[in-house]
Amino acid sequence: MPRTLKPAFARAAWRRAAAAAAAGAILASLGACSSRDTQEAVDSPAPSQDPIVFEDQRGETVTLEAPAQKIASAVIPAPAIIAAVDGSWDRIVGINQSLLDANKVGIISKAFPAALTTSVIADSSFEPNMEEIIKLAPDVVIQWGDMGTEVTEPIEQAGIPTVGLRYGTQEDLETWITMFGKIIGKEARAQEILDRMHTEAAAVTERVAALGKEQKTRGLSLSYTDEALSVSNGTDYSKFVFDTAGLTMVSENTEAQDGIVSPEQIIAWDPEVIFLSAFGQATPADVYADARLADVSAVKNKRVYRSPLGFYRWQVPCAESPLFWNWVAALAYPGEYEVDLRAMMEEHEQFTYNYAVTPEDIDLVLRTDINNDSAHYADLFGG
């Protein structure tokens, strides 16, 4: 079931000032004031806007004098979520190198060409490039709040408001959306995104429950390389996804360091479906060719799928998470869980990013080029 975000931040009261010329015109038309009164109304300053004050995920108070027009983010997923709340990339002036790399292979650059030329303010170490940040003069910088003060203090010492974040859960995602709505002055839009997210999470769970399955499909979220097999456990976002989409996470209780497990462990778990990370380069064909995993049900039945990359990678909390929940459920219960994902993508991306996806875009996001050889994929998601 969807998790409801508790109202963690006070909502600022916005005050709108009429333009001075309009005020003068109204007064004159009413004939209720002298010319001196009218002139005083024209000359008087407009009411000031209340500062935006909220608490970030470090528990630190952040104050902005006005909605941010220029935002820099060392946090990799944040800009795509900010763009969803804003409906544009216009406020994003600085990003992480890892996000710039992802933008080159996803569809975000088609909707927002500037996503390919945005300045880089940090790399995978998240250490802020202060020279670049100062040059960009952002109104606020988004940074990790749980990686130590060495990544936040240089920004704060430069006098730039800094928002510290943490990540990984549905609650974190919803907190981000709410927070970003405050930062850019679009709280109503942020709440609309959250309302849709809650509605879709409930709908996915209800559709799976209606299938009346006595046994849930056994699923595994896997990062696969030649050097290591790394799995998600019950602390990962995959657990929320599997719960929402009605799967059993076979690796829920693993405590392996960095999630690294042996092929024998995966054989023992015997997942029926495997979802590969979109952060790596592995394809289902790579897994099928691995003789060590030949006895795993998902491999024998060719039910291994690479997770989609849309405006961002779907497998982690993002603005496209409702699409991912449906993608997972459809592959867990092929032919039973009914959803027209391509039509859903058209509607969702139009609402979220003000972008009309093409059939070619959808194929790219869903990675039909590498997934169509796996069981059911072309039937479920083919154009």
C-alpha positions as CSV (number, residue, x, y, z in Angstrom):
1,M,0.0,0.0,0.0
2,P,1.3,3.5,-0.6
3,R,3.1,5.2,2.2
4,T,1.6,8.6,3.1
5,L,4.1,11.4,3.6
6,K,3.6,13.2,6.9
7,P,3.5,16.9,6.6
8,A,7.1,17.7,7.6
9,F,7.3,21.2,6.5
10,A,5.3,24.4,7.2
11,R,3.7,25.8,4.1
12,A,4.7,29.4,3.4
13,A,1.9,31.9,2.8
14,W,2.3,33.6,-0.6
15,R,1.2,37.2,-1.0
16,R,0.5,38.6,-4.4
17,A,1.0,42.3,-5.1
18,A,-0.9,44.1,-7.8
19,A,1.3,46.0,-10.3
20,A,1.7,49.7,-9.4
21,A,0.3,50.9,-12.7
22,A,-2.7,48.7,-12.4
23,A,-3.4,49.9,-8.9
24,G,-3.2,53.5,-10.1
25,A,-5.6,52.8,-13.0
26,I,-8.1,51.2,-10.7
27,L,-8.0,54.1,-8.3
28,A,-8.4,56.6,-11.0
29,S,-11.3,54.8,-12.6
30,L,-13.2,54.6,-9.3
31,G,-12.7,58.3,-8.8
32,A,-12.5,57.6,-5.0
33,C,-9.0,59.0,-4.4
34,S,-7.3,62.2,-5.1
35,S,-4.4,62.5,-7.6
36,R,-2.1,62.6,-4.5
37,D,-3.6,59.4,-3.1
38,T,-3.1,57.8,-6.5
39,Q,0.5,58.9,-6.8
40,E,1.2,57.6,-3.3
41,A,-0.3,54.2,-4.2
42,V,1.9,54.1,-7.3
43,D,5.0,55.1,-5.5
44,S,4.6,52.8,-2.5
45,P,6.6,49.6,-2.5
46,A,4.9,46.3,-3.3
47,P,4.5,44.0,-0.2
48,S,7.6,41.8,0.3
49,Q,7.3,38.0,-0.2
50,D,7.7,35.8,2.9
51,P,11.0,33.9,3.0
52,I,10.8,30.2,2.3
53,V,11.9,28.4,5.4
54,F,12.0,24.6,5.8
55,E,14.0,21.8,7.4
56,D,16.2,19.6,5.2
57,Q,16.9,15.9,5.9
58,R,19.8,16.7,8.1
59,G,17.5,18.6,10.4
60,E,19.0,21.9,9.4
61,T,16.9,24.9,8.7
62,V,17.2,26.3,5.2
63,T,16.0,29.8,4.3
64,L,15.5,31.2,0.8
65,E,14.4,34.7,0.2
66,A,12.4,33.7,-2.9
67,P,11.7,30.7,-5.0
68,A,15.0,29.4,-6.4
69,Q,15.6,30.3,-10.1
70,K,19.1,28.7,-10.3
71,I,19.6,25.3,-8.7
72,A,22.9,23.2,-8.6
73,S,22.8,19.6,-7.5
74,A,25.6,17.2,-6.6
75,V,22.9,14.6,-5.8
76,I,22.5,12.5,-9.0
77,P,18.7,11.8,-9.0
78,A,17.6,15.2,-7.8
79,P,17.5,17.3,-11.0
80,A,15.2,14.9,-12.8
81,I,12.7,15.1,-9.9
82,I,13.1,18.9,-9.7
83,A,12.4,19.0,-13.5
84,A,9.2,17.0,-12.9
85,V,7.9,19.4,-10.3
86,D,8.9,22.4,-12.4
87,G,7.9,20.9,-15.8
88,S,11.2,22.1,-17.2
89,W,15.0,22.0,-16.9
90,D,15.2,25.8,-16.8
91,R,16.3,26.1,-13.2
92,I,19.0,23.4,-13.3
93,V,22.4,25.1,-13.7
94,G,24.7,22.4,-12.2
95,I,24.7,18.6,-12.0
96,N,26.8,15.5,-11.2
97,Q,29.0,14.0,-13.9
98,S,27.2,10.7,-13.4
99,L,23.9,12.3,-14.3
100,L,25.4,14.0,-17.3
101,D,26.5,10.6,-18.5
102,A,23.1,9.1,-17.9
103,N,21.5,12.0,-19.8
104,K,23.4,11.0,-22.9
105,V,21.7,7.6,-23.1
106,G,18.2,8.3,-21.8
107,I,15.4,10.4,-23.4
108,I,15.7,13.4,-21.1
109,S,17.9,15.2,-23.6
110,K,15.0,15.1,-26.2
111,A,12.7,16.9,-23.8
112,F,15.4,19.1,-22.3
113,P,18.4,19.6,-24.6
114,A,20.1,21.6,-22.0
115,A,20.5,18.4,-19.9
116,L,23.4,17.6,-22.2
117,T,25.2,20.9,-21.6
118,T,24.6,21.6,-18.0
119,S,27.7,22.4,-16.0
120,V,29.2,19.7,-13.8
121,I,29.7,20.6,-10.1
122,A,30.7,17.2,-8.7
123,D,31.8,13.7,-9.7
124,S,31.0,10.4,-8.1
125,S,32.9,11.4,-5.0
126,F,30.3,14.2,-4.5
127,E,33.0,16.6,-3.5
128,P,31.7,20.0,-4.6
129,N,33.7,21.9,-7.3
130,M,33.5,25.2,-5.5
131,E,35.1,27.2,-8.3
132,E,32.4,26.1,-10.7
133,I,29.6,26.5,-8.1
134,I,30.7,30.1,-7.3
135,K,30.9,30.9,-11.0
136,L,27.3,29.6,-11.5
137,A,26.0,31.6,-8.5
138,P,23.1,29.2,-7.7
139,D,20.3,30.3,-5.3
140,V,20.6,26.9,-3.6
141,V,22.8,23.8,-3.8
142,I,21.4,20.2,-3.3
143,Q,23.9,18.0,-1.6
144,W,24.0,14.7,0.3
145,G,23.2,15.3,4.0
146,D,24.5,11.9,5.2
147,M,28.0,11.9,3.7
148,G,29.7,14.1,6.3
149,T,30.3,17.8,6.6
150,E,33.2,17.8,4.1
151,V,30.7,17.8,1.2
152,T,28.4,20.5,2.6
153,E,30.6,22.9,4.6
154,P,32.5,24.3,1.6
155,I,29.2,25.3,0.0
156,E,27.8,26.8,3.2
157,Q,31.0,28.6,4.0
158,A,30.6,30.3,0.6
159,G,27.2,31.6,1.8
160,I,25.1,29.5,-0.5
161,P,21.9,27.9,1.0
162,T,22.5,24.2,1.1
163,V,19.9,21.4,1.2
164,G,21.1,18.1,2.7
165,L,19.3,15.0,1.5
166,R,19.2,11.3,2.1
167,Y,17.8,8.7,-0.3
168,G,16.5,5.2,-0.8
169,T,12.9,4.9,0.4
170,Q,9.5,5.9,-0.8
171,E,9.3,8.3,2.1
172,D,12.5,9.9,1.0
173,L,11.2,10.3,-2.5
174,E,8.0,11.9,-1.3
175,T,9.9,14.2,1.0
176,W,12.1,15.4,-1.9
177,I,9.0,16.1,-4.0
178,T,7.5,18.2,-1.3
179,M,10.7,20.0,-0.5
180,F,11.4,20.8,-4.2
181,G,7.9,22.2,-4.5
182,K,8.7,24.6,-1.7
183,I,12.1,25.5,-3.1
184,I,10.7,26.5,-6.5
185,G,7.3,27.8,-5.3
186,K,5.2,25.0,-6.8
187,E,3.8,23.3,-3.8
188,A,0.4,22.5,-5.4
189,R,2.1,20.9,-8.3
190,A,4.3,18.8,-6.0
191,Q,1.2,17.6,-4.1
192,E,-0.5,16.7,-7.4
193,I,2.4,14.4,-8.2
194,L,2.2,12.8,-4.8
195,D,-1.5,12.3,-5.0
196,R,-1.1,10.5,-8.4
197,M,1.7,8.4,-7.0
198,H,-0.4,7.3,-4.0
199,T,-3.3,6.5,-6.2
200,E,-1.2,4.4,-8.6
201,A,0.6,2.5,-5.8
202,A,-2.8,1.5,-4.4
203,A,-4.1,0.5,-7.9
204,V,-1.1,-1.7,-8.6
205,T,-1.5,-3.5,-5.3
206,E,-5.2,-4.0,-5.8
207,R,-4.8,-5.3,-9.3
208,V,-2.2,-7.9,-8.1
209,A,-4.4,-8.9,-5.2
210,A,-7.3,-9.4,-7.6
211,L,-5.3,-12.1,-9.3
212,G,-5.9,-14.3,-6.2
213,K,-2.4,-15.8,-6.2
214,E,-1.7,-18.2,-3.3
215,Q,2.0,-18.0,-4.1
216,K,3.7,-14.8,-5.0
217,T,6.3,-14.8,-7.8
218,R,9.8,-15.0,-6.5
219,G,11.9,-12.0,-7.7
220,L,15.5,-10.9,-7.5
221,S,17.0,-7.4,-8.1
222,L,20.5,-8.1,-9.4
223,S,23.6,-6.1,-10.4
224,Y,25.6,-8.4,-12.6
225,T,29.2,-8.1,-13.7
226,D,31.9,-10.5,-14.6
227,E,33.5,-9.8,-11.2
228,A,30.5,-9.9,-8.8
229,L,26.9,-10.7,-8.3
230,S,25.3,-8.1,-6.1
231,V,21.7,-8.3,-4.9
232,S,19.3,-5.9,-3.1
233,N,17.9,-6.8,0.3
234,G,15.0,-5.7,2.4
235,T,16.5,-2.3,3.1
236,D,16.6,-1.4,-0.5
237,Y,13.9,0.4,-2.5
238,S,13.4,-2.8,-4.4
239,K,11.6,-4.2,-1.3
240,F,9.0,-1.4,-1.6
241,V,8.6,-2.1,-5.3
242,F,8.2,-5.8,-4.8
243,D,5.7,-5.3,-2.0
244,T,3.7,-2.9,-4.2
245,A,3.8,-5.2,-7.2
246,G,3.1,-8.4,-5.3
247,L,6.5,-10.3,-5.4
248,T,8.5,-12.2,-2.8
249,M,12.0,-10.7,-2.5
250,V,14.1,-13.9,-2.3
251,S,17.1,-11.9,-1.1
252,E,15.3,-9.9,1.6
253,N,17.3,-11.2,4.5
254,T,20.7,-11.3,3.1
255,E,23.4,-9.5,5.0
256,A,26.2,-10.0,2.5
257,Q,28.7,-7.2,2.3
258,D,27.8,-4.8,-0.5
259,G,25.1,-7.4,-1.4
260,I,27.7,-9.6,-3.1
261,V,26.6,-13.3,-3.1
262,S,27.7,-16.5,-4.8
263,P,26.0,-18.2,-7.8
264,E,25.2,-21.0,-5.4
265,Q,23.2,-18.7,-3.2
266,I,21.2,-17.5,-6.2
267,I,20.6,-21.1,-7.2
268,A,19.3,-21.8,-3.7
269,W,17.0,-18.9,-3.8
270,D,15.8,-19.9,-7.3
271,P,14.1,-16.6,-8.3
272,E,11.5,-17.0,-11.0
273,V,12.2,-13.5,-12.4
274,I,15.4,-11.4,-12.3
275,F,15.5,-7.6,-12.8
276,L,18.9,-6.4,-13.9
277,S,20.3,-3.0,-12.8
278,A,20.1,-0.1,-15.3
279,F,23.3,1.3,-13.7
280,G,25.4,-1.5,-15.2
281,Q,26.0,-2.7,-18.7
282,A,24.9,-6.3,-18.3
283,T,22.1,-7.6,-20.6
284,P,19.8,-10.6,-20.1
285,A,21.9,-12.4,-22.7
286,D,24.9,-12.1,-20.4
287,V,23.1,-13.9,-17.7
288,Y,21.7,-16.6,-19.9
289,A,25.3,-17.3,-21.1
290,D,26.6,-17.7,-17.5
291,A,26.8,-21.5,-17.0
292,R,27.0,-20.9,-13.2
293,L,23.4,-19.8,-13.2
294,A,22.0,-22.3,-15.7
295,D,19.8,-24.0,-13.1
296,V,18.1,-20.9,-11.9
297,S,14.4,-20.8,-12.9
298,A,14.5,-17.3,-14.2
299,V,17.4,-18.3,-16.5
300,K,16.0,-21.5,-17.6
301,N,12.7,-19.8,-18.5
302,K,14.4,-16.7,-20.0
303,R,12.8,-14.3,-17.5
304,V,15.7,-11.9,-17.0
305,Y,15.0,-8.2,-17.8
306,R,17.1,-5.1,-17.8
307,S,15.4,-2.3,-15.9
308,P,14.3,0.8,-17.9
309,L,16.0,4.1,-18.2
310,G,13.6,7.0,-18.9
311,F,14.2,10.5,-17.7
312,Y,16.1,8.7,-15.0
313,R,16.7,5.1,-14.0
314,W,13.3,3.6,-13.0
315,Q,14.7,1.1,-10.5
316,V,15.5,3.8,-7.9
317,P,13.0,6.3,-6.4
318,C,12.1,8.8,-9.1
319,A,9.3,10.7,-10.7
320,E,8.7,7.7,-13.0
321,S,8.3,5.1,-10.2
322,P,4.6,4.5,-10.9
323,L,5.6,3.2,-14.3
324,F,8.2,0.9,-12.8
325,W,5.7,-0.6,-10.4
326,N,3.5,-1.6,-13.3
327,W,6.5,-2.8,-15.4
328,V,7.5,-5.1,-12.6
329,A,4.0,-6.4,-11.9
330,A,3.4,-7.1,-15.6
331,L,6.6,-9.2,-15.8
332,A,5.9,-11.0,-12.6
333,Y,2.4,-12.1,-13.7
334,P,2.6,-12.1,-17.5
335,G,-0.7,-12.4,-19.3
336,E,-2.6,-12.0,-16.0
337,Y,-1.7,-8.5,-14.8
338,E,-3.2,-6.3,-17.5
339,V,-1.7,-2.9,-18.2
340,D,-1.1,-1.0,-21.4
341,L,2.2,0.3,-20.3
342,R,3.0,2.1,-23.5
343,A,-0.2,4.2,-23.3
344,M,0.5,4.8,-19.6
345,M,4.0,6.1,-20.5
346,E,2.5,8.5,-23.0
347,E,0.1,10.0,-20.4
348,H,2.6,9.9,-17.5
349,E,5.5,11.6,-19.3
350,Q,3.2,14.2,-20.8
351,F,1.9,15.1,-17.3
352,T,5.3,14.8,-15.5
353,Y,7.7,16.3,-18.0
354,N,5.4,18.0,-20.5
355,Y,6.9,15.8,-23.2
356,A,5.1,13.6,-25.8
357,V,7.0,10.4,-26.1
358,T,7.3,8.7,-29.4
359,P,7.1,4.9,-30.1
360,E,10.9,5.1,-30.6
361,D,11.3,6.8,-27.2
362,I,9.3,4.1,-25.5
363,D,11.3,1.3,-27.1
364,L,14.5,3.0,-26.0
365,V,13.3,3.4,-22.4
366,L,12.0,-0.1,-22.2
367,R,15.2,-1.4,-23.8
368,T,13.3,-3.6,-26.2
369,D,16.6,-4.1,-28.1
370,I,18.0,-6.3,-25.3
371,N,14.8,-7.4,-23.5
372,N,12.7,-8.6,-26.4
373,D,14.5,-11.9,-26.5
374,S,13.4,-12.7,-23.0
375,A,10.1,-14.4,-22.4
376,H,6.8,-12.4,-22.7
377,Y,8.6,-9.1,-23.3
378,A,7.6,-8.4,-26.9
379,D,4.0,-9.5,-26.2
380,L,3.7,-7.3,-23.2
381,F,5.4,-4.2,-24.3
382,G,6.0,-4.5,-28.1
383,G,5.0,-1.6,-30.3
